[in-house]
Amino acid sequence: MQEVGVTVESRSGSVPVGVDDKHPVPYSEVTACPLDDELVLCDARTGQVYVLSPSAALIWSLCNGTHTIGELARSMVDDYGIDPRRALADVREVIASLEDAGLLAIT
């Protein structure tokens, strides 16, 4: 199993509107299953299994094609109370890792 996740540290403010307007969308062959406070992703195409941290699981849960990367970062600010710049950097990192693993597309 490979682990994908982020660390949340600081707090304050909100993510600017209009930042990162791309929409991450999971591939239909990827199944998500909760495991305690983490999320396990199974890619039926490759047989690979990935474990997401709670914060990465939140990001994944919002990747449905309707939320932008900027909106995902705002959710991190709201849910974890972290600095907006840190939230955006963390979301970008998680989304890039998920895209590199072939688990989602950016539209």
C-alpha positions as CSV (number, residue, x, y, z in Angstrom):
1,M,0.0,0.0,0.0
2,Q,1.1,3.5,-0.7
3,E,0.2,6.4,1.6
4,V,-0.9,9.7,0.3
5,G,-1.5,12.6,2.7
6,V,-0.8,16.0,4.0
7,T,0.2,17.6,7.3
8,V,-1.9,20.5,8.7
9,E,-0.2,22.9,11.0
10,S,-1.2,26.6,11.2
11,R,-4.4,28.7,11.3
12,S,-6.0,31.9,9.9
13,G,-7.8,33.6,7.0
14,S,-9.5,32.3,3.8
15,V,-8.3,31.2,0.4
16,P,-8.7,33.9,-2.3
17,V,-11.6,33.4,-4.8
18,G,-10.6,32.5,-8.3
19,V,-7.5,30.6,-7.3
20,D,-6.9,27.2,-9.0
21,D,-10.1,26.8,-11.0
22,K,-9.5,23.3,-12.2
23,H,-11.9,20.4,-11.2
24,P,-10.4,17.1,-10.0
25,V,-12.5,14.1,-10.9
26,P,-11.8,10.5,-9.7
27,Y,-11.7,7.7,-12.3
28,S,-14.7,5.4,-12.1
29,E,-12.5,2.4,-11.6
30,V,-11.3,3.7,-8.3
31,T,-13.2,2.5,-5.3
32,A,-13.0,4.3,-1.9
33,C,-13.6,2.5,1.4
34,P,-13.3,4.0,4.9
35,L,-10.9,2.5,7.3
36,D,-11.0,4.0,10.8
37,D,-10.2,7.7,10.2
38,E,-8.4,7.1,6.9
39,L,-9.7,6.2,3.4
40,V,-8.5,3.3,1.3
41,L,-8.6,3.7,-2.5
42,C,-8.5,0.6,-4.7
43,D,-7.7,1.0,-8.4
44,A,-9.4,-1.8,-10.3
45,R,-7.3,-1.2,-13.4
46,T,-4.0,-1.8,-11.6
47,G,-4.8,-3.6,-8.4
48,Q,-3.0,-0.9,-6.5
49,V,-4.2,0.1,-3.0
50,Y,-3.6,3.6,-1.5
51,V,-4.3,4.8,2.0
52,L,-5.2,8.4,2.5
53,S,-4.8,10.4,5.7
54,P,-7.9,12.0,7.2
55,S,-7.1,15.4,5.5
56,A,-6.4,13.7,2.2
57,A,-9.6,11.8,2.6
58,L,-11.5,15.0,3.0
59,I,-9.9,16.3,-0.2
60,W,-10.8,13.1,-2.1
61,S,-14.4,13.2,-0.8
62,L,-14.8,16.6,-2.5
63,C,-13.3,15.6,-5.8
64,N,-16.5,15.1,-7.7
65,G,-16.0,17.4,-10.7
66,T,-18.0,20.3,-9.1
67,H,-15.4,21.6,-6.7
68,T,-12.3,23.5,-7.8
69,I,-8.9,23.1,-6.3
70,G,-9.4,26.5,-4.7
71,E,-12.7,25.4,-3.2
72,L,-11.0,22.3,-1.8
73,A,-8.4,24.5,-0.1
74,R,-11.2,26.6,1.4
75,S,-12.7,23.4,2.8
76,M,-9.3,22.6,4.4
77,V,-9.3,26.1,6.0
78,D,-12.8,25.7,7.3
79,D,-12.4,22.2,8.6
80,Y,-8.9,22.4,10.0
81,G,-8.4,26.1,10.6
82,I,-5.1,26.2,8.7
83,D,-3.5,29.1,6.9
84,P,-5.0,29.6,3.4
85,R,-1.6,29.5,1.6
86,R,-0.7,26.3,3.5
87,A,-4.2,24.8,2.6
88,L,-3.7,25.6,-1.1
89,A,-0.2,24.1,-1.1
90,D,-1.4,21.0,0.7
91,V,-4.4,20.5,-1.7
92,R,-2.2,21.0,-4.7
93,E,0.3,18.4,-3.3
94,V,-2.4,15.8,-2.6
95,I,-4.2,16.4,-6.0
96,A,-0.8,16.1,-7.8
97,S,0.0,12.8,-6.0
98,L,-3.5,11.4,-6.8
99,E,-3.2,12.5,-10.4
100,D,0.4,11.0,-10.7
101,A,-1.0,7.7,-9.3
102,G,-3.6,7.7,-12.0
103,L,-6.5,7.9,-9.6
104,L,-8.1,11.1,-10.9
105,A,-8.1,13.5,-13.8
106,I,-8.0,17.3,-13.7
107,T,-10.6,19.0,-15.9
